[in-house]
Amino acid sequence: MKVIDTNNKKAFKPDNHFGNLTVVDVLGPENSDHLTIQVSFGPVGSGSDMHSHEKSEQLFFILSGRLTMIGGDGEKEILSSGMAAYLSPKESHATLNEGEEGVVALVITSPHLR
């Protein structure tokens, strides 16, 4: 068993993200062979540019707030607390917090992106 205390971990801004969106690594290459788990904090107006991940699948699970997920075809889905979006490898996507409050999401990626 590995116990991970994220209380003292420093948040960082991922590449291709904007609007002061930050993430905190819960699990990553330093303590897992294949899985990355991050808590993402997205203020109003923050998000990510359209992108895809060649070999990685992702799951966005919304803990609080609302997040607009945008597919490569332009389709938009608004996720709120308790909802999730799964993305397969090579599936283009972008995110945007168009809500009135910050969004907190658990982002699970496998295999690691870095």
Secondary structure per residue as TSV (DSSP state, phi and psi in degrees):
chain	resnum	aa	ss	phi	psi
A	1	M	-	360.0	139.3
A	2	K	-	-116.7	126.7
A	3	V	-	-103.1	128.7
A	4	I	-	-120.7	121.8
A	5	D	-	-101.7	110.0
A	6	T	-	-89.8	-1.4
A	7	N	T	-60.3	-29.2
A	8	N	T	-108.6	8.0
A	9	K	-	-79.8	142.8
A	10	K	-	-86.7	131.7
A	11	A	-	-73.8	149.9
A	12	F	B	-139.1	160.3
A	13	K	-	-95.6	118.0
A	14	P	-	-70.7	155.1
A	15	D	T	-59.0	150.0
A	16	N	T	63.7	22.6
A	17	H	E	-117.9	156.5
A	18	F	E	-141.7	170.8
A	19	G	T	72.2	34.0
A	20	N	T	64.4	23.3
A	21	L	-	-66.4	131.3
A	22	T	E	-130.8	159.2
A	23	V	E	-133.2	154.7
A	24	V	E	-121.8	127.8
A	25	D	E	-73.8	126.9
A	26	V	E	-95.9	-47.2
A	27	L	E	-138.8	137.5
A	28	G	-	-162.2	-162.7
A	29	P	T	-57.1	-26.9
A	30	E	T	-74.5	-18.2
A	31	N	T	-142.1	16.6
A	32	S	-	-151.9	144.2
A	33	D	S	-76.5	-31.2
A	34	H	S	-136.6	-16.8
A	35	L	-	-112.8	136.3
A	36	T	E	-117.4	130.8
A	37	I	E	-125.9	127.6
A	38	Q	E	-131.0	148.8
A	39	V	E	-100.7	124.4
A	40	S	E	-106.6	130.7
A	41	F	E	-114.2	112.4
A	42	G	E	-118.0	103.8
A	43	P	-	-63.3	164.0
A	44	V	T	-53.5	132.7
A	45	G	T	88.3	-2.9
A	46	S	-	-91.2	167.5
A	47	G	E	169.4	-160.1
A	48	S	E	-131.0	150.6
A	49	D	E	-70.9	162.6
A	50	M	E	-61.6	130.8
A	51	H	E	-161.4	173.9
A	52	S	-	-144.9	168.8
A	53	H	-	-121.6	120.8
A	54	E	S	-54.3	-48.0
A	55	K	S	-120.5	-3.2
A	56	S	-	-105.6	142.1
A	57	E	E	-100.9	154.2
A	58	Q	E	-137.0	150.7
A	59	L	E	-130.5	126.3
A	60	F	E	-103.6	120.2
A	61	F	E	-116.8	119.8
A	62	I	E	-84.5	121.5
A	63	L	E	-89.6	-39.2
A	64	S	E	-157.2	156.0
A	65	G	S	82.3	-165.3
A	66	R	E	-132.9	142.0
A	67	L	E	-133.5	128.8
A	68	T	E	-89.6	121.0
A	69	M	E	-99.1	131.4
A	70	I	E	-118.2	122.5
A	71	G	E	-82.8	167.4
A	72	G	T	-60.4	-23.3
A	73	D	T	-89.6	4.2
A	74	G	S	89.9	-6.3
A	75	E	-	-63.2	135.8
A	76	K	E	-114.6	138.6
A	77	E	E	-130.5	131.5
A	78	I	E	-99.0	119.8
A	79	L	E	-102.4	139.5
A	80	S	E	-125.4	178.4
A	81	S	T	-45.7	129.0
A	82	G	T	90.0	-5.7
A	83	M	-	-99.9	157.7
A	84	A	E	-138.7	155.9
A	85	A	E	-129.9	130.0
A	86	Y	E	-104.4	135.9
A	87	L	E	-124.5	126.2
A	88	S	-	-81.6	163.9
A	89	P	T	-54.1	143.9
A	90	K	T	71.3	3.2
A	91	E	-	-82.7	116.1
A	92	S	-	-69.0	142.2
A	93	H	E	-160.5	157.8
A	94	A	E	-140.9	162.6
A	95	T	E	-130.1	153.7
A	96	L	E	-155.5	130.7
A	97	N	-	-92.2	99.2
A	98	E	-	-98.3	7.4
A	99	G	S	-79.5	-167.4
A	100	E	S	-107.3	3.2
A	101	E	S	-144.9	165.1
A	102	G	-	-64.8	155.8
A	103	V	E	-115.1	141.1
A	104	V	E	-122.1	125.9
A	105	A	E	-133.2	146.6
A	106	L	E	-93.6	124.1
A	107	V	E	-116.1	119.4
A	108	I	E	-113.2	126.7
A	109	T	E	-130.5	135.6
A	110	S	E	-149.0	133.0
A	111	P	S	-71.7	176.8
A	112	H	-	-51.7	149.1
A	113	L	-	-88.8	-22.9
A	114	R	-	-117.7	360.0
